Structure formats: C-alpha cells, structure tokens
Amino acid sequence: MLPMLHKHTMITAALVATLGLSACGKKKDLIEQPAPGQTSDQTVTQPNPTQKTDDTSGSIGGGLPDPNAQGDSDYNPPLPEPIPEPSKPTKPAPTPGKKPDAPKTQQPKPSTQVPPAPPAPGPVVSEPARPTTPPVVDTRPAPGGLTQLPPDYRTNDAANVTRDNLTKRMTGAVTEDGLVYTSSSTDNLLNYLRARNEKVSYETRRLNLDAAASVVSAKLSVDGLSGDAVVTLKVQEGGSQKVYNLAGANGSEGYASPLRSVRAGNGERSTGTRAIEGTLKCLDLDGGCETTFVRVKIGSSPASAIINLVFRNSAADLYFHLPAAGKHTDNPEFLLLQEFMLSTIQRLDVDNKVKTSKISSWEVVNGRSGFNVAMKGVNRELLAFAGPLLAPEAGTGVNINLSRIAKDQEDTLDLISLDNTRLNYANYIGEARLIANNGLGQVRIALKMRKRGAYAQDQFAVTFMRKIKPIVDLTDDNLK
C-alpha cells in the first residue's frame, strides 16, 4: 500500500510543477538582438550621442586595410551569437521519510548579456611601417557657408602672406603637432566639397574619411598636345604605400571626363590592387584647366569610398627679399643669383633673369595637401621646390624643410632638346624652407646658400603669389 501511495504522490507533484510553469507564462530563452547586419553605429542619420560610435576621424597615418589580408576589414564583423539563458530545473517533490539533501554551493549564474559588438575596424596598421609624412586626423566640421575675404585683400600684395586676420581655406585635416593642411587659392571649393560629404550617411562618411586620410600624395599631368591627363595617387594600405594611376582626357569641354585605371603613369608603375575609377573636370570659368576637380571611387561595394581632389597649376607673381647692401658676402654664387633676381625686378633685356614662375598644388578634401613652386630663367636655369602645404591654425608662420625638384614638367613634353633645364643655380642652394603660408595662394620660402670656402651662407627669400582665375559657380551640376 505504501509503494502505491508514494507513486501517486510523485505524479501529483509533477503535475503541480507543470501547471505552475504554465501559469507564469512562456519562458524567455533569448534576449533581444538587433536586426542582422545592423549595429548601433550604422545609421543613416547622425549617431545617437548616448551610444558608443566609431571615431570618424580617419587617421591618415594608418591608411586603408590591406586588400590581400585574410578578411577585408572594410566590412563590419558579424554580430556575436546570442547566449541562451539556462532554464531553471524543476525541483522534485521530497520523498516521505527521506532527509532532504544538504544544499549545494550555488554556482554563479552565467551572464545573459550579449557582449557589445566590436567597433567597426579602423585602418590596419603595421607598426614597423610608418608613413613618410606626418600622420593626420580630421577634426574639423565642414563650414556651413562661404567665407568672404576683406575688400582690401590683393592676391599680388606680398604683405598678405604674413597677415593674421585672414581666413584660410583648409582641407579639413591637421597634423599631430597642430598644423593645418590648406588650399592655395581664395575660392571656396574645398569648403563646398567638405560640406557635401557631411550630407551622406554615417557609414559612407566614415569610409570616405578613411579613404581621404590614406592618400599620401597626388599628381596630375596633362599633355599639352594631346590633352591626355594622368592622375597618380600614392595610398597608404596595410602598412605600405601603393600606387594607382588613372588616365583620361583633360575634360576641358565643359563636362567631366572618365578616368580609367592604367598600368603606369607620371613615371610610376601601378602597384595597388583595389578597383579604382574616376572623373576629371576643369573648373575655370573661361573653360581652362588651372583648377581641376578629380573625383575618385576606390574599392568595391559595399566598402567603396569617394576621394575628392583639387589640382591647381597657375602662373605666379614674385616678390624677392634680398639682403641690404653691405649685408651679404662676396660669394660669386650668391652674386650671380642676386643678379638673376635684380634683373627680373628691373625687367632688363638679359638672359640672367626669370622667364616663367609657377605655383602648383594638390589638395585632398579632408586629407593632405602639397605644393611646388618654380622659377625658370631665360638661360634655362631652374629653381624649383616642393613640400607639404601646411600652416598654423592662427597666423601664417611655419618652418618646414622643402625638397628640390630637378626637372621641369615641360621637359617631358620636349622631344627635341634633352638638356632643356639647367640646375647650376639649384645646386648653389644648400637649404630651402617654407616660412609662411596664408592658405589663400601665397607662400614664402627662405633659401640659404651652400657652404663654399670661407664665405658665410647668405640667405634670401621669395614670395610666390598665385595669379588666381575665377572658377564656375559651386553647384552639384557644375561639378558633375
């Protein structure tokens, strides 16, 4: 009789426990998950300030990820698998006459909180490999409107290169030590392009900033006879620099010309493997190409990005800063250079004077910028220098070493003369530095003579001032 009673007691207890669970409602085994492929920082609008988002600065020192690495980090990682909550075991009914077991030590309950998704990957950086130029971060919002210059500003007044109350045209990137990358003109093209990038989705903007940050240098050359244009980009990828070349027409017919990837150009062989294409459009109001807009699409969908570049190539006015009489040595090399400059000022009909002077720049929207300046004499002597286009946020004074350029771009188009450029004067120079940049097309460089015998190293300076031509109205239609 007792065994039968014990059996009925067990069945009854089990039924009661089952009914108890049903009365409490359905058991929730999984916590809520975001929709597949969506994270809190992938939004079309501005991210919620209460949510953690990725830094959209795009460190220029890092560059793009290596496309040959296992798993392209341009893509977002998959969401972690949800961790189910363990169900609570049903306690069996106590057996009559049996002593209950001693309670076991309670184990800590497993966490049911899904770990947060890792942030979207930034650029893959190989520590030993460092970029050849200072790392840059984008910290500046695009300006809301156009910036006007004072009515007394003159593009050919050398005093403006050290004027402090002027608003620079900036690319939107800065170096680690606080210098800003600038434009070299008075127009608002960079401001317009920066503002346009703010209108795209958050994820698209992040990809665009990373791509702009990866461009280490850029070059545009146009064949004066055929009108063919070649754009060369050096891009930081996976700890090394890759070269991309694109070619097309110069786009001077009022519409943008397509650019396609080519194996080599501008003396550089293409080494990058990403998909790349682009367009080129001349923006001079008179139909010329002194200001050229290049739009490059790099990478494959859904991780493709847009890089906006502006190239400028113009004649320049010159202002020479020479030591006063009796304040220089009798170094024959310096005296020859002084004669070269004085003959230019006095417009003498001699060979030892400047024939042409130019200032050129490349400017990556939300990225780096660089420039080169050149003077070429009637006697074919070339003095040309290049470097990063940097300035302090306030003021214009800097101190940046420049490199010498040993060839005039026009030499590559001269099929008859193989010694079109002479570099005797260039070899007299021991040091060249950028000492002022107003971010509006005026730069001042200081030059020091090389050591020679017992002579002191004489110094002088030259201010280059771009001869600025007006560009088309800044509208989306005009930039297509």
Backbone hydrogen bonds, N-H to C=O, Kabsch-Sander energy under -0.5 kcal/mol:
donor,donor_aa,acceptor,acceptor_aa,energy
5,L,1,M,-2.0
6,H,2,L,-2.3
7,K,3,P,-1.9
8,H,4,M,-1.9
9,T,5,L,-2.1
10,M,6,H,-1.8
11,I,7,K,-1.8
12,T,8,H,-2.3
13,A,9,T,-2.2
14,A,10,M,-2.0
15,L,11,I,-2.1
16,V,12,T,-2.1
17,A,13,A,-2.1
18,T,14,A,-2.1
19,L,15,L,-2.3
20,G,16,V,-2.0
21,L,17,A,-1.8
22,S,18,T,-2.1
23,A,19,L,-2.3
24,C,20,G,-1.1
25,G,22,S,-1.2
29,D,27,K,-0.8
38,Q,35,A,-1.9
42,Q,39,T,-1.7
43,T,41,D,-0.8
51,Q,48,N,-2.0
60,I,136,V,-4.4
62,G,59,S,-1.1
63,G,59,S,-1.3
64,L,236,Q,-3.0
69,A,66,D,-1.5
71,G,69,A,-0.6
73,S,71,G,-0.6
75,Y,72,D,-1.7
85,E,29,D,-2.9
98,K,95,T,-2.3
114,V,112,T,-0.5
125,V,123,P,-0.6
127,E,125,V,-0.7
129,A,126,S,-1.0
130,R,128,P,-0.5
137,V,174,V,-1.8
138,D,57,S,-1.3
139,T,137,V,-0.7
139,T,172,G,-0.5
140,R,172,G,-0.9
148,Q,146,L,-0.6
153,Y,150,P,-1.9
157,D,154,R,-1.5
158,A,156,N,-0.7
160,N,157,D,-1.8
161,V,158,A,-1.3
162,T,159,A,-1.2
163,R,160,N,-1.1
168,K,166,L,-0.7
169,R,439,G,-1.5
170,M,168,K,-0.7
171,T,181,Y,-2.1
172,G,181,Y,-0.6
174,V,137,V,-1.7
175,T,179,L,-2.9
176,E,135,P,-1.0
178,G,175,T,-1.8
180,V,391,A,-3.2
181,Y,173,A,-2.3
182,T,389,L,-2.1
183,S,169,R,-3.5
192,Y,188,N,-2.3
193,L,189,L,-2.3
194,R,190,L,-2.5
195,A,191,N,-2.2
196,R,192,Y,-1.9
197,N,193,L,-1.5
198,E,194,R,-0.8
198,E,195,A,-0.6
199,K,196,R,-1.2
200,V,197,N,-0.9
202,Y,43,T,-1.2
205,R,201,S,-2.7
206,R,202,Y,-2.2
207,L,203,E,-2.1
208,N,204,T,-2.4
209,L,205,R,-2.5
210,D,206,R,-2.2
211,A,207,L,-2.3
212,A,208,N,-2.6
213,A,209,L,-2.3
214,S,210,D,-1.0
214,S,211,A,-0.6
215,V,211,A,-0.5
215,V,212,A,-1.0
216,V,214,S,-0.6
216,V,234,K,-3.2
217,S,234,K,-1.2
219,K,232,T,-1.9
221,S,230,V,-2.1
223,D,228,D,-2.8
224,G,222,V,-0.5
227,G,223,D,-2.3
229,A,248,G,-3.9
230,V,221,S,-2.5
231,V,246,L,-3.0
232,T,219,K,-2.6
233,L,244,Y,-2.8
234,K,217,S,-2.4
235,V,233,L,-0.6
235,V,242,K,-3.1
236,Q,214,S,-3.1
237,E,235,V,-0.6
237,E,240,S,-3.7
238,G,64,L,-3.1
239,G,62,G,-0.6
240,S,237,E,-2.1
242,K,235,V,-3.2
244,Y,233,L,-2.6
245,N,262,V,-0.5
246,L,231,V,-2.6
247,A,260,R,-2.4
248,G,229,A,-2.1
250,N,227,G,-1.1
254,G,251,G,-0.6
257,S,280,L,-3.3
259,L,278,G,-3.3
260,R,247,A,-2.4
262,V,245,N,-2.3
265,G,268,E,-2.4
268,E,265,G,-2.2
270,S,263,R,-3.5
271,T,243,V,-2.0
272,G,243,V,-2.3
277,E,297,K,-1.9
278,G,259,L,-1.8
279,T,295,R,-2.1
280,L,257,S,-2.3
281,K,293,F,-2.5
282,C,251,G,-1.5
283,L,291,T,-2.9
284,D,288,G,-1.2
285,L,470,P,-2.5
287,G,284,D,-1.9
292,T,311,F,-2.9
293,F,281,K,-3.1
294,V,292,T,-0.5
294,V,309,L,-2.7
295,R,279,T,-2.2
296,V,294,V,-0.5
296,V,307,I,-2.8
297,K,277,E,-3.1
298,I,296,V,-0.5
298,I,305,A,-2.4
299,G,275,A,-2.9
303,A,300,S,-1.9
305,A,298,I,-2.3
307,I,296,V,-3.0
309,L,294,V,-2.8
310,V,363,E,-2.3
311,F,292,T,-2.7
312,R,361,S,-2.4
313,N,290,E,-2.2
314,S,359,I,-2.3
316,A,357,S,-2.0
317,D,465,M,-3.0
319,Y,463,T,-1.4
321,H,461,A,-3.1
322,L,320,F,-0.7
327,K,324,A,-2.4
335,L,331,N,-2.4
336,L,332,P,-1.7
337,L,333,E,-1.8
338,Q,334,F,-2.9
339,E,335,L,-2.1
340,F,336,L,-1.8
341,M,337,L,-1.9
342,L,338,Q,-2.9
343,S,339,E,-2.5
344,T,340,F,-0.8
345,I,341,M,-2.2
346,Q,342,L,-2.5
347,R,344,T,-0.6
348,L,343,S,-2.2
350,V,348,L,-1.7
353,K,351,D,-2.0
354,V,340,F,-0.5
355,K,376,K,-3.0
356,T,376,K,-2.0
358,K,374,A,-2.4
359,I,314,S,-2.4
360,S,372,N,-2.7
361,S,312,R,-2.5
362,W,370,G,-2.1
363,E,310,V,-2.2
364,V,368,R,-2.8
365,V,308,N,-2.5
365,V,363,E,-0.6
366,N,171,T,-2.4
367,G,364,V,-2.4
368,R,215,V,-0.5
370,G,362,W,-2.3
371,F,387,G,-2.6
372,N,360,S,-2.2
373,V,385,F,-2.5
374,A,358,K,-2.1
375,M,383,L,-2.5
376,K,356,T,-2.7
377,G,381,E,-2.6
378,V,351,D,-0.5
378,V,353,K,-2.1
379,N,351,D,-1.2
380,R,377,G,-1.8
382,L,422,R,-2.5
383,L,375,M,-2.8
385,F,373,V,-2.3
386,A,403,S,-2.4
387,G,371,F,-2.1
389,L,369,S,-2.0
390,L,388,P,-1.3
391,A,180,V,-1.8
398,V,435,I,-1.4
400,I,434,L,-2.0
402,L,432,A,-2.6
403,S,386,A,-2.7
405,I,384,A,-2.3
406,A,404,R,-0.5
411,D,408,D,-1.5
412,T,408,D,-0.6
412,T,409,Q,-1.0
413,L,410,E,-1.2
414,D,411,D,-1.2
415,L,413,L,-0.9
418,L,416,I,-0.5
422,R,380,R,-2.9
427,N,423,L,-1.9
428,Y,424,N,-0.8
428,Y,425,Y,-0.9
429,I,425,Y,-0.6
429,I,426,A,-1.0
430,G,448,K,-2.8
431,E,448,K,-1.6
433,R,446,A,-2.2
434,L,400,I,-3.2
435,I,433,R,-0.6
435,I,444,R,-2.6
436,A,444,R,-1.3
437,N,396,T,-1.6
438,N,442,Q,-1.9
443,V,464,F,-2.1
444,R,436,A,-2.4
445,I,462,V,-2.6
446,A,433,R,-2.7
447,L,460,F,-3.3
448,K,431,E,-2.5
449,M,458,D,-2.8
450,R,428,Y,-2.7
452,R,455,Y,-0.6
455,Y,452,R,-1.9
458,D,456,A,-1.2
460,F,447,L,-2.1
461,A,321,H,-2.0
462,V,445,I,-2.4
463,T,319,Y,-2.8
464,F,443,V,-2.8
464,F,462,V,-0.5
465,M,317,D,-2.5
466,R,441,G,-2.5
467,K,315,A,-2.6
468,I,466,R,-1.1
472,V,283,L,-2.2
475,T,473,D,-1.4
479,L,475,T,-0.9
479,L,476,D,-0.5
480,K,477,D,-1.0
